[in-house]
Amino acid sequence: QAVEFKRVAEIVDAMKNGVIDFTVTNASAARALVVAFSEPIIRLELGYLVPGSSPIQRIDDVDTAPHKVGVSEGSSSQGVLSRAFKQAVVVPQASIPQATSALQQGRLDAFATNKAILFEMQDQLPGARMLAGRWGLEHMAMAIPKGREAALPFLNSFAATAQTTGQLPRIVARSGLRGTL
C-alpha cells in the first residue's frame, strides 16, 4: 500500500515509527541513523534554480550576501547548506509549490535541491534558469527500518540486477526523471 507524504523528513519519521516499511530516498548520514540503506541505485546532481532575471550566473555566486536560498524544510540540503554558506541565508520552505511561488514572487534568490526537482520547478517558472554545474550529489537508495537489515542482501541483489540488465535506466527514462548521473 502506497502512503504519500509532503516531505522526506516525514517519510523518515514514519519509517522510524513503524508506519511505513520501505522507501527510496537520499542515503544521507543523518538518515542512516534511523534507517538502513541498500547500495545506492541512482545518483542525482544537486543544483540551484534562479529566476530568469537573477544576476546570479554561477554556483560560486550563490553564497553572497544578501542572497536568500530556499531549501525543503528538514532536507539534507538544509543541513548541508546551513553549515556551508558563509554569507547567503538558508530559507526553509514547507513545500515545493511554496518554494516555486517564493521564487516567482522574488522572495527567494535561488532554490537548492536535486536537479530532478529543480527541472520540475523550472517547467513551472518561465524563464527560470538552472545554474551550470553542481554543488553535490544525492545517492538515492532503498531504505528500510532499522532492525530489518536481514533484507539488505535481497535489496542489494535486486538493485544490482535492475542496473546490470538495463531495467533501471529504462525506468528512469520512462519516468522522465532528469538530473541523474
N, C-alpha and C positions, 0 to 999 in steps of 0.2 A: 504494500500500500504506500503510495507516494504521499508525503506530508510536505507542504510548502511553508517556507519562512521568508521573511523580507531581508534578513541579513545573515551572513555566515556565522557571526557570533551567536545568534540564536540557535542555529543548527548545532554548533559545537556544544552549547549548553544543554540542548535537548538530548544529544547523544550521551553527555555526561550523566544526565538524569534518567537515562533509560527510556526516553520517549521514542527515539529512533535508533535503528540498528546499523545504518550504512549511509555514507555519503561520499562524494568526490569533492575535494577541496584542496587548497594550498597547504602543503605539508610543512608548515612553519614550526619552528622550535617551540613556540608558545602553545600551539595546538597539540603538539606531541606530548605535552604534559598531561593532557586529558583524553587523547585518543591514540590508537595505534594505526600506523600508516603502512600501506603496501609500498612497493617501489614506485617512484614517480612514473606516471603514464603519459603526461603531456607537460610541456614547458610553455608558459605564457610570458611574453615580454611585458614589463611594467613601463608605463609611459605617462605622458601628460597630454591633456586636451586643453586647448586655449580657444577663446573666441576669435573669430576671424580678424577683428580689429586690434587684437592684442599686440603690444610691442614686443612681447616675449617671442624670440625667434629660435632659441636653442635651449636644450636641457639645462645648460650651465647658467642661463639667465633666470631660471625659476627661483632659485634661492637668493633673492634680493629683496630688500625692504621696499615698499610695504606690501609685497605680494601676499594674497590670501589664496591658499591652495586647499581645495576641498578633497576630502577622503571619505570613504564609507566609515561611519561610526563603528568602532570596535574592530576595524580591519587590521590586517598585517601592515598595510600602507600607513595607517595612522601611527602605529608603534614605531616603524622604521623612520618615517619622515619627521616625526616629532623629535626624535633623537638626532637625526642627521642635519636638519636645517639649522643654519646659523642666523638667518635674517627673516626668511619667509615664515608666515604663520600658518599652521595647520588648522583647518576649519572642518570639523567632523559634520557629515551630512547624514540624516536619518535614512535616506533612500536615494536611489539613482534618479528617480523623477525629480526629487527635491534638488539634487545637485545639478541636473540639467537645467532646471529653472533658474537656479542661482547663477550659473554661467551665462545664461541668456540675458538675465537682468543686470549683469555686471557686479553681482555681489561676491563673485569668485573670480580670481585672475586665471586660475587653472584648476583642473581636476586630475588627481593621480590615482591610478589603479591599473589593472591589467588591460592590455590593449583589446582583448575581446570585448570587454565592457565599454572601453573608450570608443571603439568603432560603432557600437550600437548607439552611444550617445551622440557621436558625430553625425550619424544618419538623421538625428532629430534636431540638429543645430546647423542650419545652413551657414556655410562659411567657416565653421569651426575647423581648427587645424590640429592634427596630431603632430607633436614635435618629433623630429627625426631622432633615432637612437632609442636607448632605453636606460632606465635608472636601476633596473634589477630584473630578476626573473621569479616567477612563481612556479613551483614544482607541484603540479596537480597529481594527487594520489587518492586511492581509495582509503577511506577511514572507517574504522570500526571502534566500538567502545573498548577502553582498557579492560583487561580481564578476558578478552576473547581472542588473544593473539594466536591461538591454535589455528585460526582460519587464515592467517597470513600466508602460509605456503600455497594454499589454493588461490588466494587473490593474486599473489605474485606470478603464479603459473598462468592464470587467466590473462593478466596484463601482458606477460611476455608473448603468449600465443596471439593475442589481439594485435600486438605490434609486429611480430615476425610474419604473420600471414597477410598483413596489409589491411586487416579489418579495421584497425583503429584509424589509420589515415582516411579510409573511406567514410567512416562515421563522422570524423571531423569535417571532411569536405561536404558531406550530405547535410550536416547541421548548419553549415555556413559559419562555423567558428573561425574567427580571424585573430591574428596576433600570436599564433603558435609557432614554435620552432621545431 
